[in-house]
Structure formats: structure tokens, C-alpha cells
């Protein structure tokens, strides 16, 4: 698992802070643009079993499929892999006295959550995402 990744291409979606504030709810803005988090078990769809696609709340990029979602017991939507490898970018996060791997949307740089090496097969990864950073599009 790479801990630092420079975006392979320029961002597709670039907006001013004022534009993001106008588009997003306060909690969506705090999580995606200010690298915040939500309380465990408080996000939409954290325990949903519906089939569909989870997309970035900021730009609509497809990020995760429901088939890759699993119950990690953490209270956040968790996935074992993104919909495609280049859908997200990983960055080293040294906030709060910890070293973690932050996950951001590859198209708009929205903070989504973190990835941990304690997930299920086939990847062994747990993409622990903030539900307020995702929108769900049911099949």
C-alpha cells in the first residue's frame, strides 16, 4: 500500500472555496474540503445493503461499488477496493499524532477518509470512508 501519491494528472474539477461552500452542506464541506470526519454510525448509508455506486459528493466521480462494501464494525462505510485504481489518490497523513493513509477523490481532491491494511480478501484493505463525502446511486 503506497503512502504517498502525487496525482497522475491535473484535477478535473477545481472550484473556489466560496463555490464549494455554496454547493455543499456544512458537514459535507467540513469533511471534504477541511479534512474532517463524522461521528461513527452517523453517516448516510453506513449500513446500507442496497446495490449501486458510491460517488464523490463534490464532483460525482464513481468511487466504490456496493459489491466491494462490507461491514467492518467501525461505523463508517468500508470498502475493500475502489471502483478503479485511479479513482482515488493516497497521501500520507500525520495529523493527530498518527501516521495514516488519507484517501482523496482523484478528480476534485475531496477528502474521503483513510485506508488501513486490515481489510478482508481479496485486497486486505479497508477503505474507511466518511458517508457524508459520498452520494449513493442505486442500481
C-alpha positions as CSV (number, residue, x, y, z in Angstrom):
1,X,0.0,0.0,0.0
2,X,1.6,3.3,-1.1
3,X,1.5,6.0,1.5
4,X,2.1,9.0,-0.8
5,X,0.9,9.5,-4.2
6,X,1.2,12.6,-6.4
7,X,-1.9,12.9,-8.6
8,X,-1.1,11.4,-12.0
9,X,-3.0,14.2,-13.8
10,X,-4.4,17.6,-13.1
11,X,-7.6,17.8,-11.2
12,X,-10.7,17.7,-13.4
13,X,-12.8,19.8,-11.0
14,X,-11.4,23.0,-9.5
15,X,-13.7,25.4,-7.6
16,X,-13.1,28.3,-5.3
17,X,-13.8,27.9,-1.5
18,X,-16.9,30.0,-1.9
19,X,-18.2,27.7,-4.7
20,X,-17.6,24.6,-2.5
21,X,-19.4,26.3,0.4
22,X,-22.4,27.1,-1.8
23,X,-22.6,23.6,-3.2
24,X,-22.1,21.5,-0.1
25,X,-23.9,21.2,3.2
26,X,-21.8,22.4,6.2
27,X,-20.9,18.8,7.2
28,X,-20.0,17.8,3.6
29,X,-17.8,20.9,3.4
30,X,-16.1,20.3,6.7
31,X,-15.3,16.7,5.8
32,X,-14.4,17.0,2.1
33,X,-12.7,20.4,2.0
34,X,-11.3,20.7,5.6
35,X,-10.3,17.1,6.0
36,X,-12.8,16.4,8.8
37,X,-14.6,13.3,9.9
38,X,-18.1,12.4,11.1
39,X,-19.1,10.5,14.2
40,X,-19.2,6.7,13.8
41,X,-22.6,5.3,12.9
42,X,-23.9,8.8,11.9
43,X,-23.5,8.9,8.2
44,X,-26.0,8.1,5.5
45,X,-25.7,4.6,4.0
46,X,-23.1,3.4,6.5
47,X,-25.0,0.1,6.9
48,X,-26.9,0.0,3.6
49,X,-27.1,-3.3,1.8
50,X,-28.5,-1.8,-1.5
51,X,-26.8,-2.4,-4.8
52,X,-25.3,0.6,-6.5
53,X,-22.4,3.0,-6.9
54,X,-21.0,5.3,-4.3
55,X,-19.8,8.6,-5.8
56,X,-17.9,11.7,-4.6
57,X,-20.4,14.2,-3.1
58,X,-18.3,17.1,-4.6
59,X,-17.9,16.1,-8.2
60,X,-19.9,12.9,-8.8
61,X,-17.0,10.7,-9.7
62,X,-17.8,7.0,-9.2
63,X,-15.6,5.7,-6.4
64,X,-16.9,2.4,-5.0
65,X,-19.3,-0.3,-5.9
66,X,-21.7,-1.9,-3.3
67,X,-20.1,-5.3,-4.1
68,X,-16.9,-4.0,-2.5
69,X,-18.7,-2.7,0.6
70,X,-18.6,-4.7,3.8
71,X,-19.4,-4.3,7.5
72,X,-16.1,-3.5,9.2
73,X,-17.8,-2.9,12.5
74,X,-16.3,0.6,12.6
75,X,-19.5,2.6,12.0
76,X,-18.2,4.1,8.7
77,X,-18.9,2.8,5.2
78,X,-16.0,0.5,4.4
79,X,-14.8,-1.0,1.1
80,X,-12.1,-3.4,0.1
81,X,-11.3,-1.6,-3.2
82,X,-12.2,1.4,-5.3
83,X,-14.2,1.1,-8.5
84,X,-10.9,1.5,-10.4
85,X,-7.4,2.1,-9.1
86,X,-7.2,5.7,-10.4
87,X,-10.5,6.8,-8.8
88,X,-8.7,7.8,-5.6
89,X,-5.3,9.1,-4.5
90,X,-3.5,8.2,-1.3
91,X,-1.5,10.7,0.8
92,X,0.5,10.4,4.0
93,X,-1.5,11.9,6.9
94,X,0.5,12.7,10.1
95,X,-2.4,14.6,11.8
96,X,-3.4,13.8,15.4
97,X,0.0,12.3,16.2
98,X,-0.7,9.3,14.0
99,X,0.6,8.1,10.6
100,X,-2.2,7.1,8.3
101,X,-3.0,7.0,4.6
102,X,-5.6,9.6,3.6
103,X,-7.8,8.9,0.6
104,X,-9.0,11.7,-1.7
105,X,-11.1,11.8,-4.8
106,X,-8.8,11.8,-7.9
107,X,-11.0,14.3,-9.8
108,X,-11.6,17.1,-7.2
109,X,-9.2,16.3,-4.3
110,X,-12.1,15.9,-1.8
111,X,-11.0,14.2,1.5
112,X,-13.0,10.9,1.7
113,X,-11.4,9.1,4.6
114,X,-8.5,6.7,5.2
115,X,-7.3,3.3,4.1
116,X,-6.0,0.6,6.5
117,X,-4.2,-2.7,5.9
118,X,-6.7,-4.7,8.0
119,X,-9.5,-5.4,5.5
120,X,-10.9,-8.6,4.0
121,X,-9.7,-10.6,1.0
122,X,-9.1,-10.2,-1.8
123,X,-7.2,-6.9,-1.1
124,X,-6.7,-7.0,2.6
125,X,-7.5,-3.2,2.6
126,X,-10.2,-1.3,4.5
127,X,-11.1,1.9,2.8
128,X,-12.9,3.6,5.7
129,X,-14.9,6.4,4.1
130,X,-16.9,9.3,5.5
131,X,-20.5,8.6,4.4
132,X,-21.2,12.4,4.1
133,X,-18.4,12.5,1.4
134,X,-20.3,10.0,-0.7
135,X,-23.6,10.0,-2.6
136,X,-25.3,6.7,-3.4
137,X,-26.7,5.9,-6.8
138,X,-28.9,2.8,-6.5
139,X,-28.8,0.4,-9.5
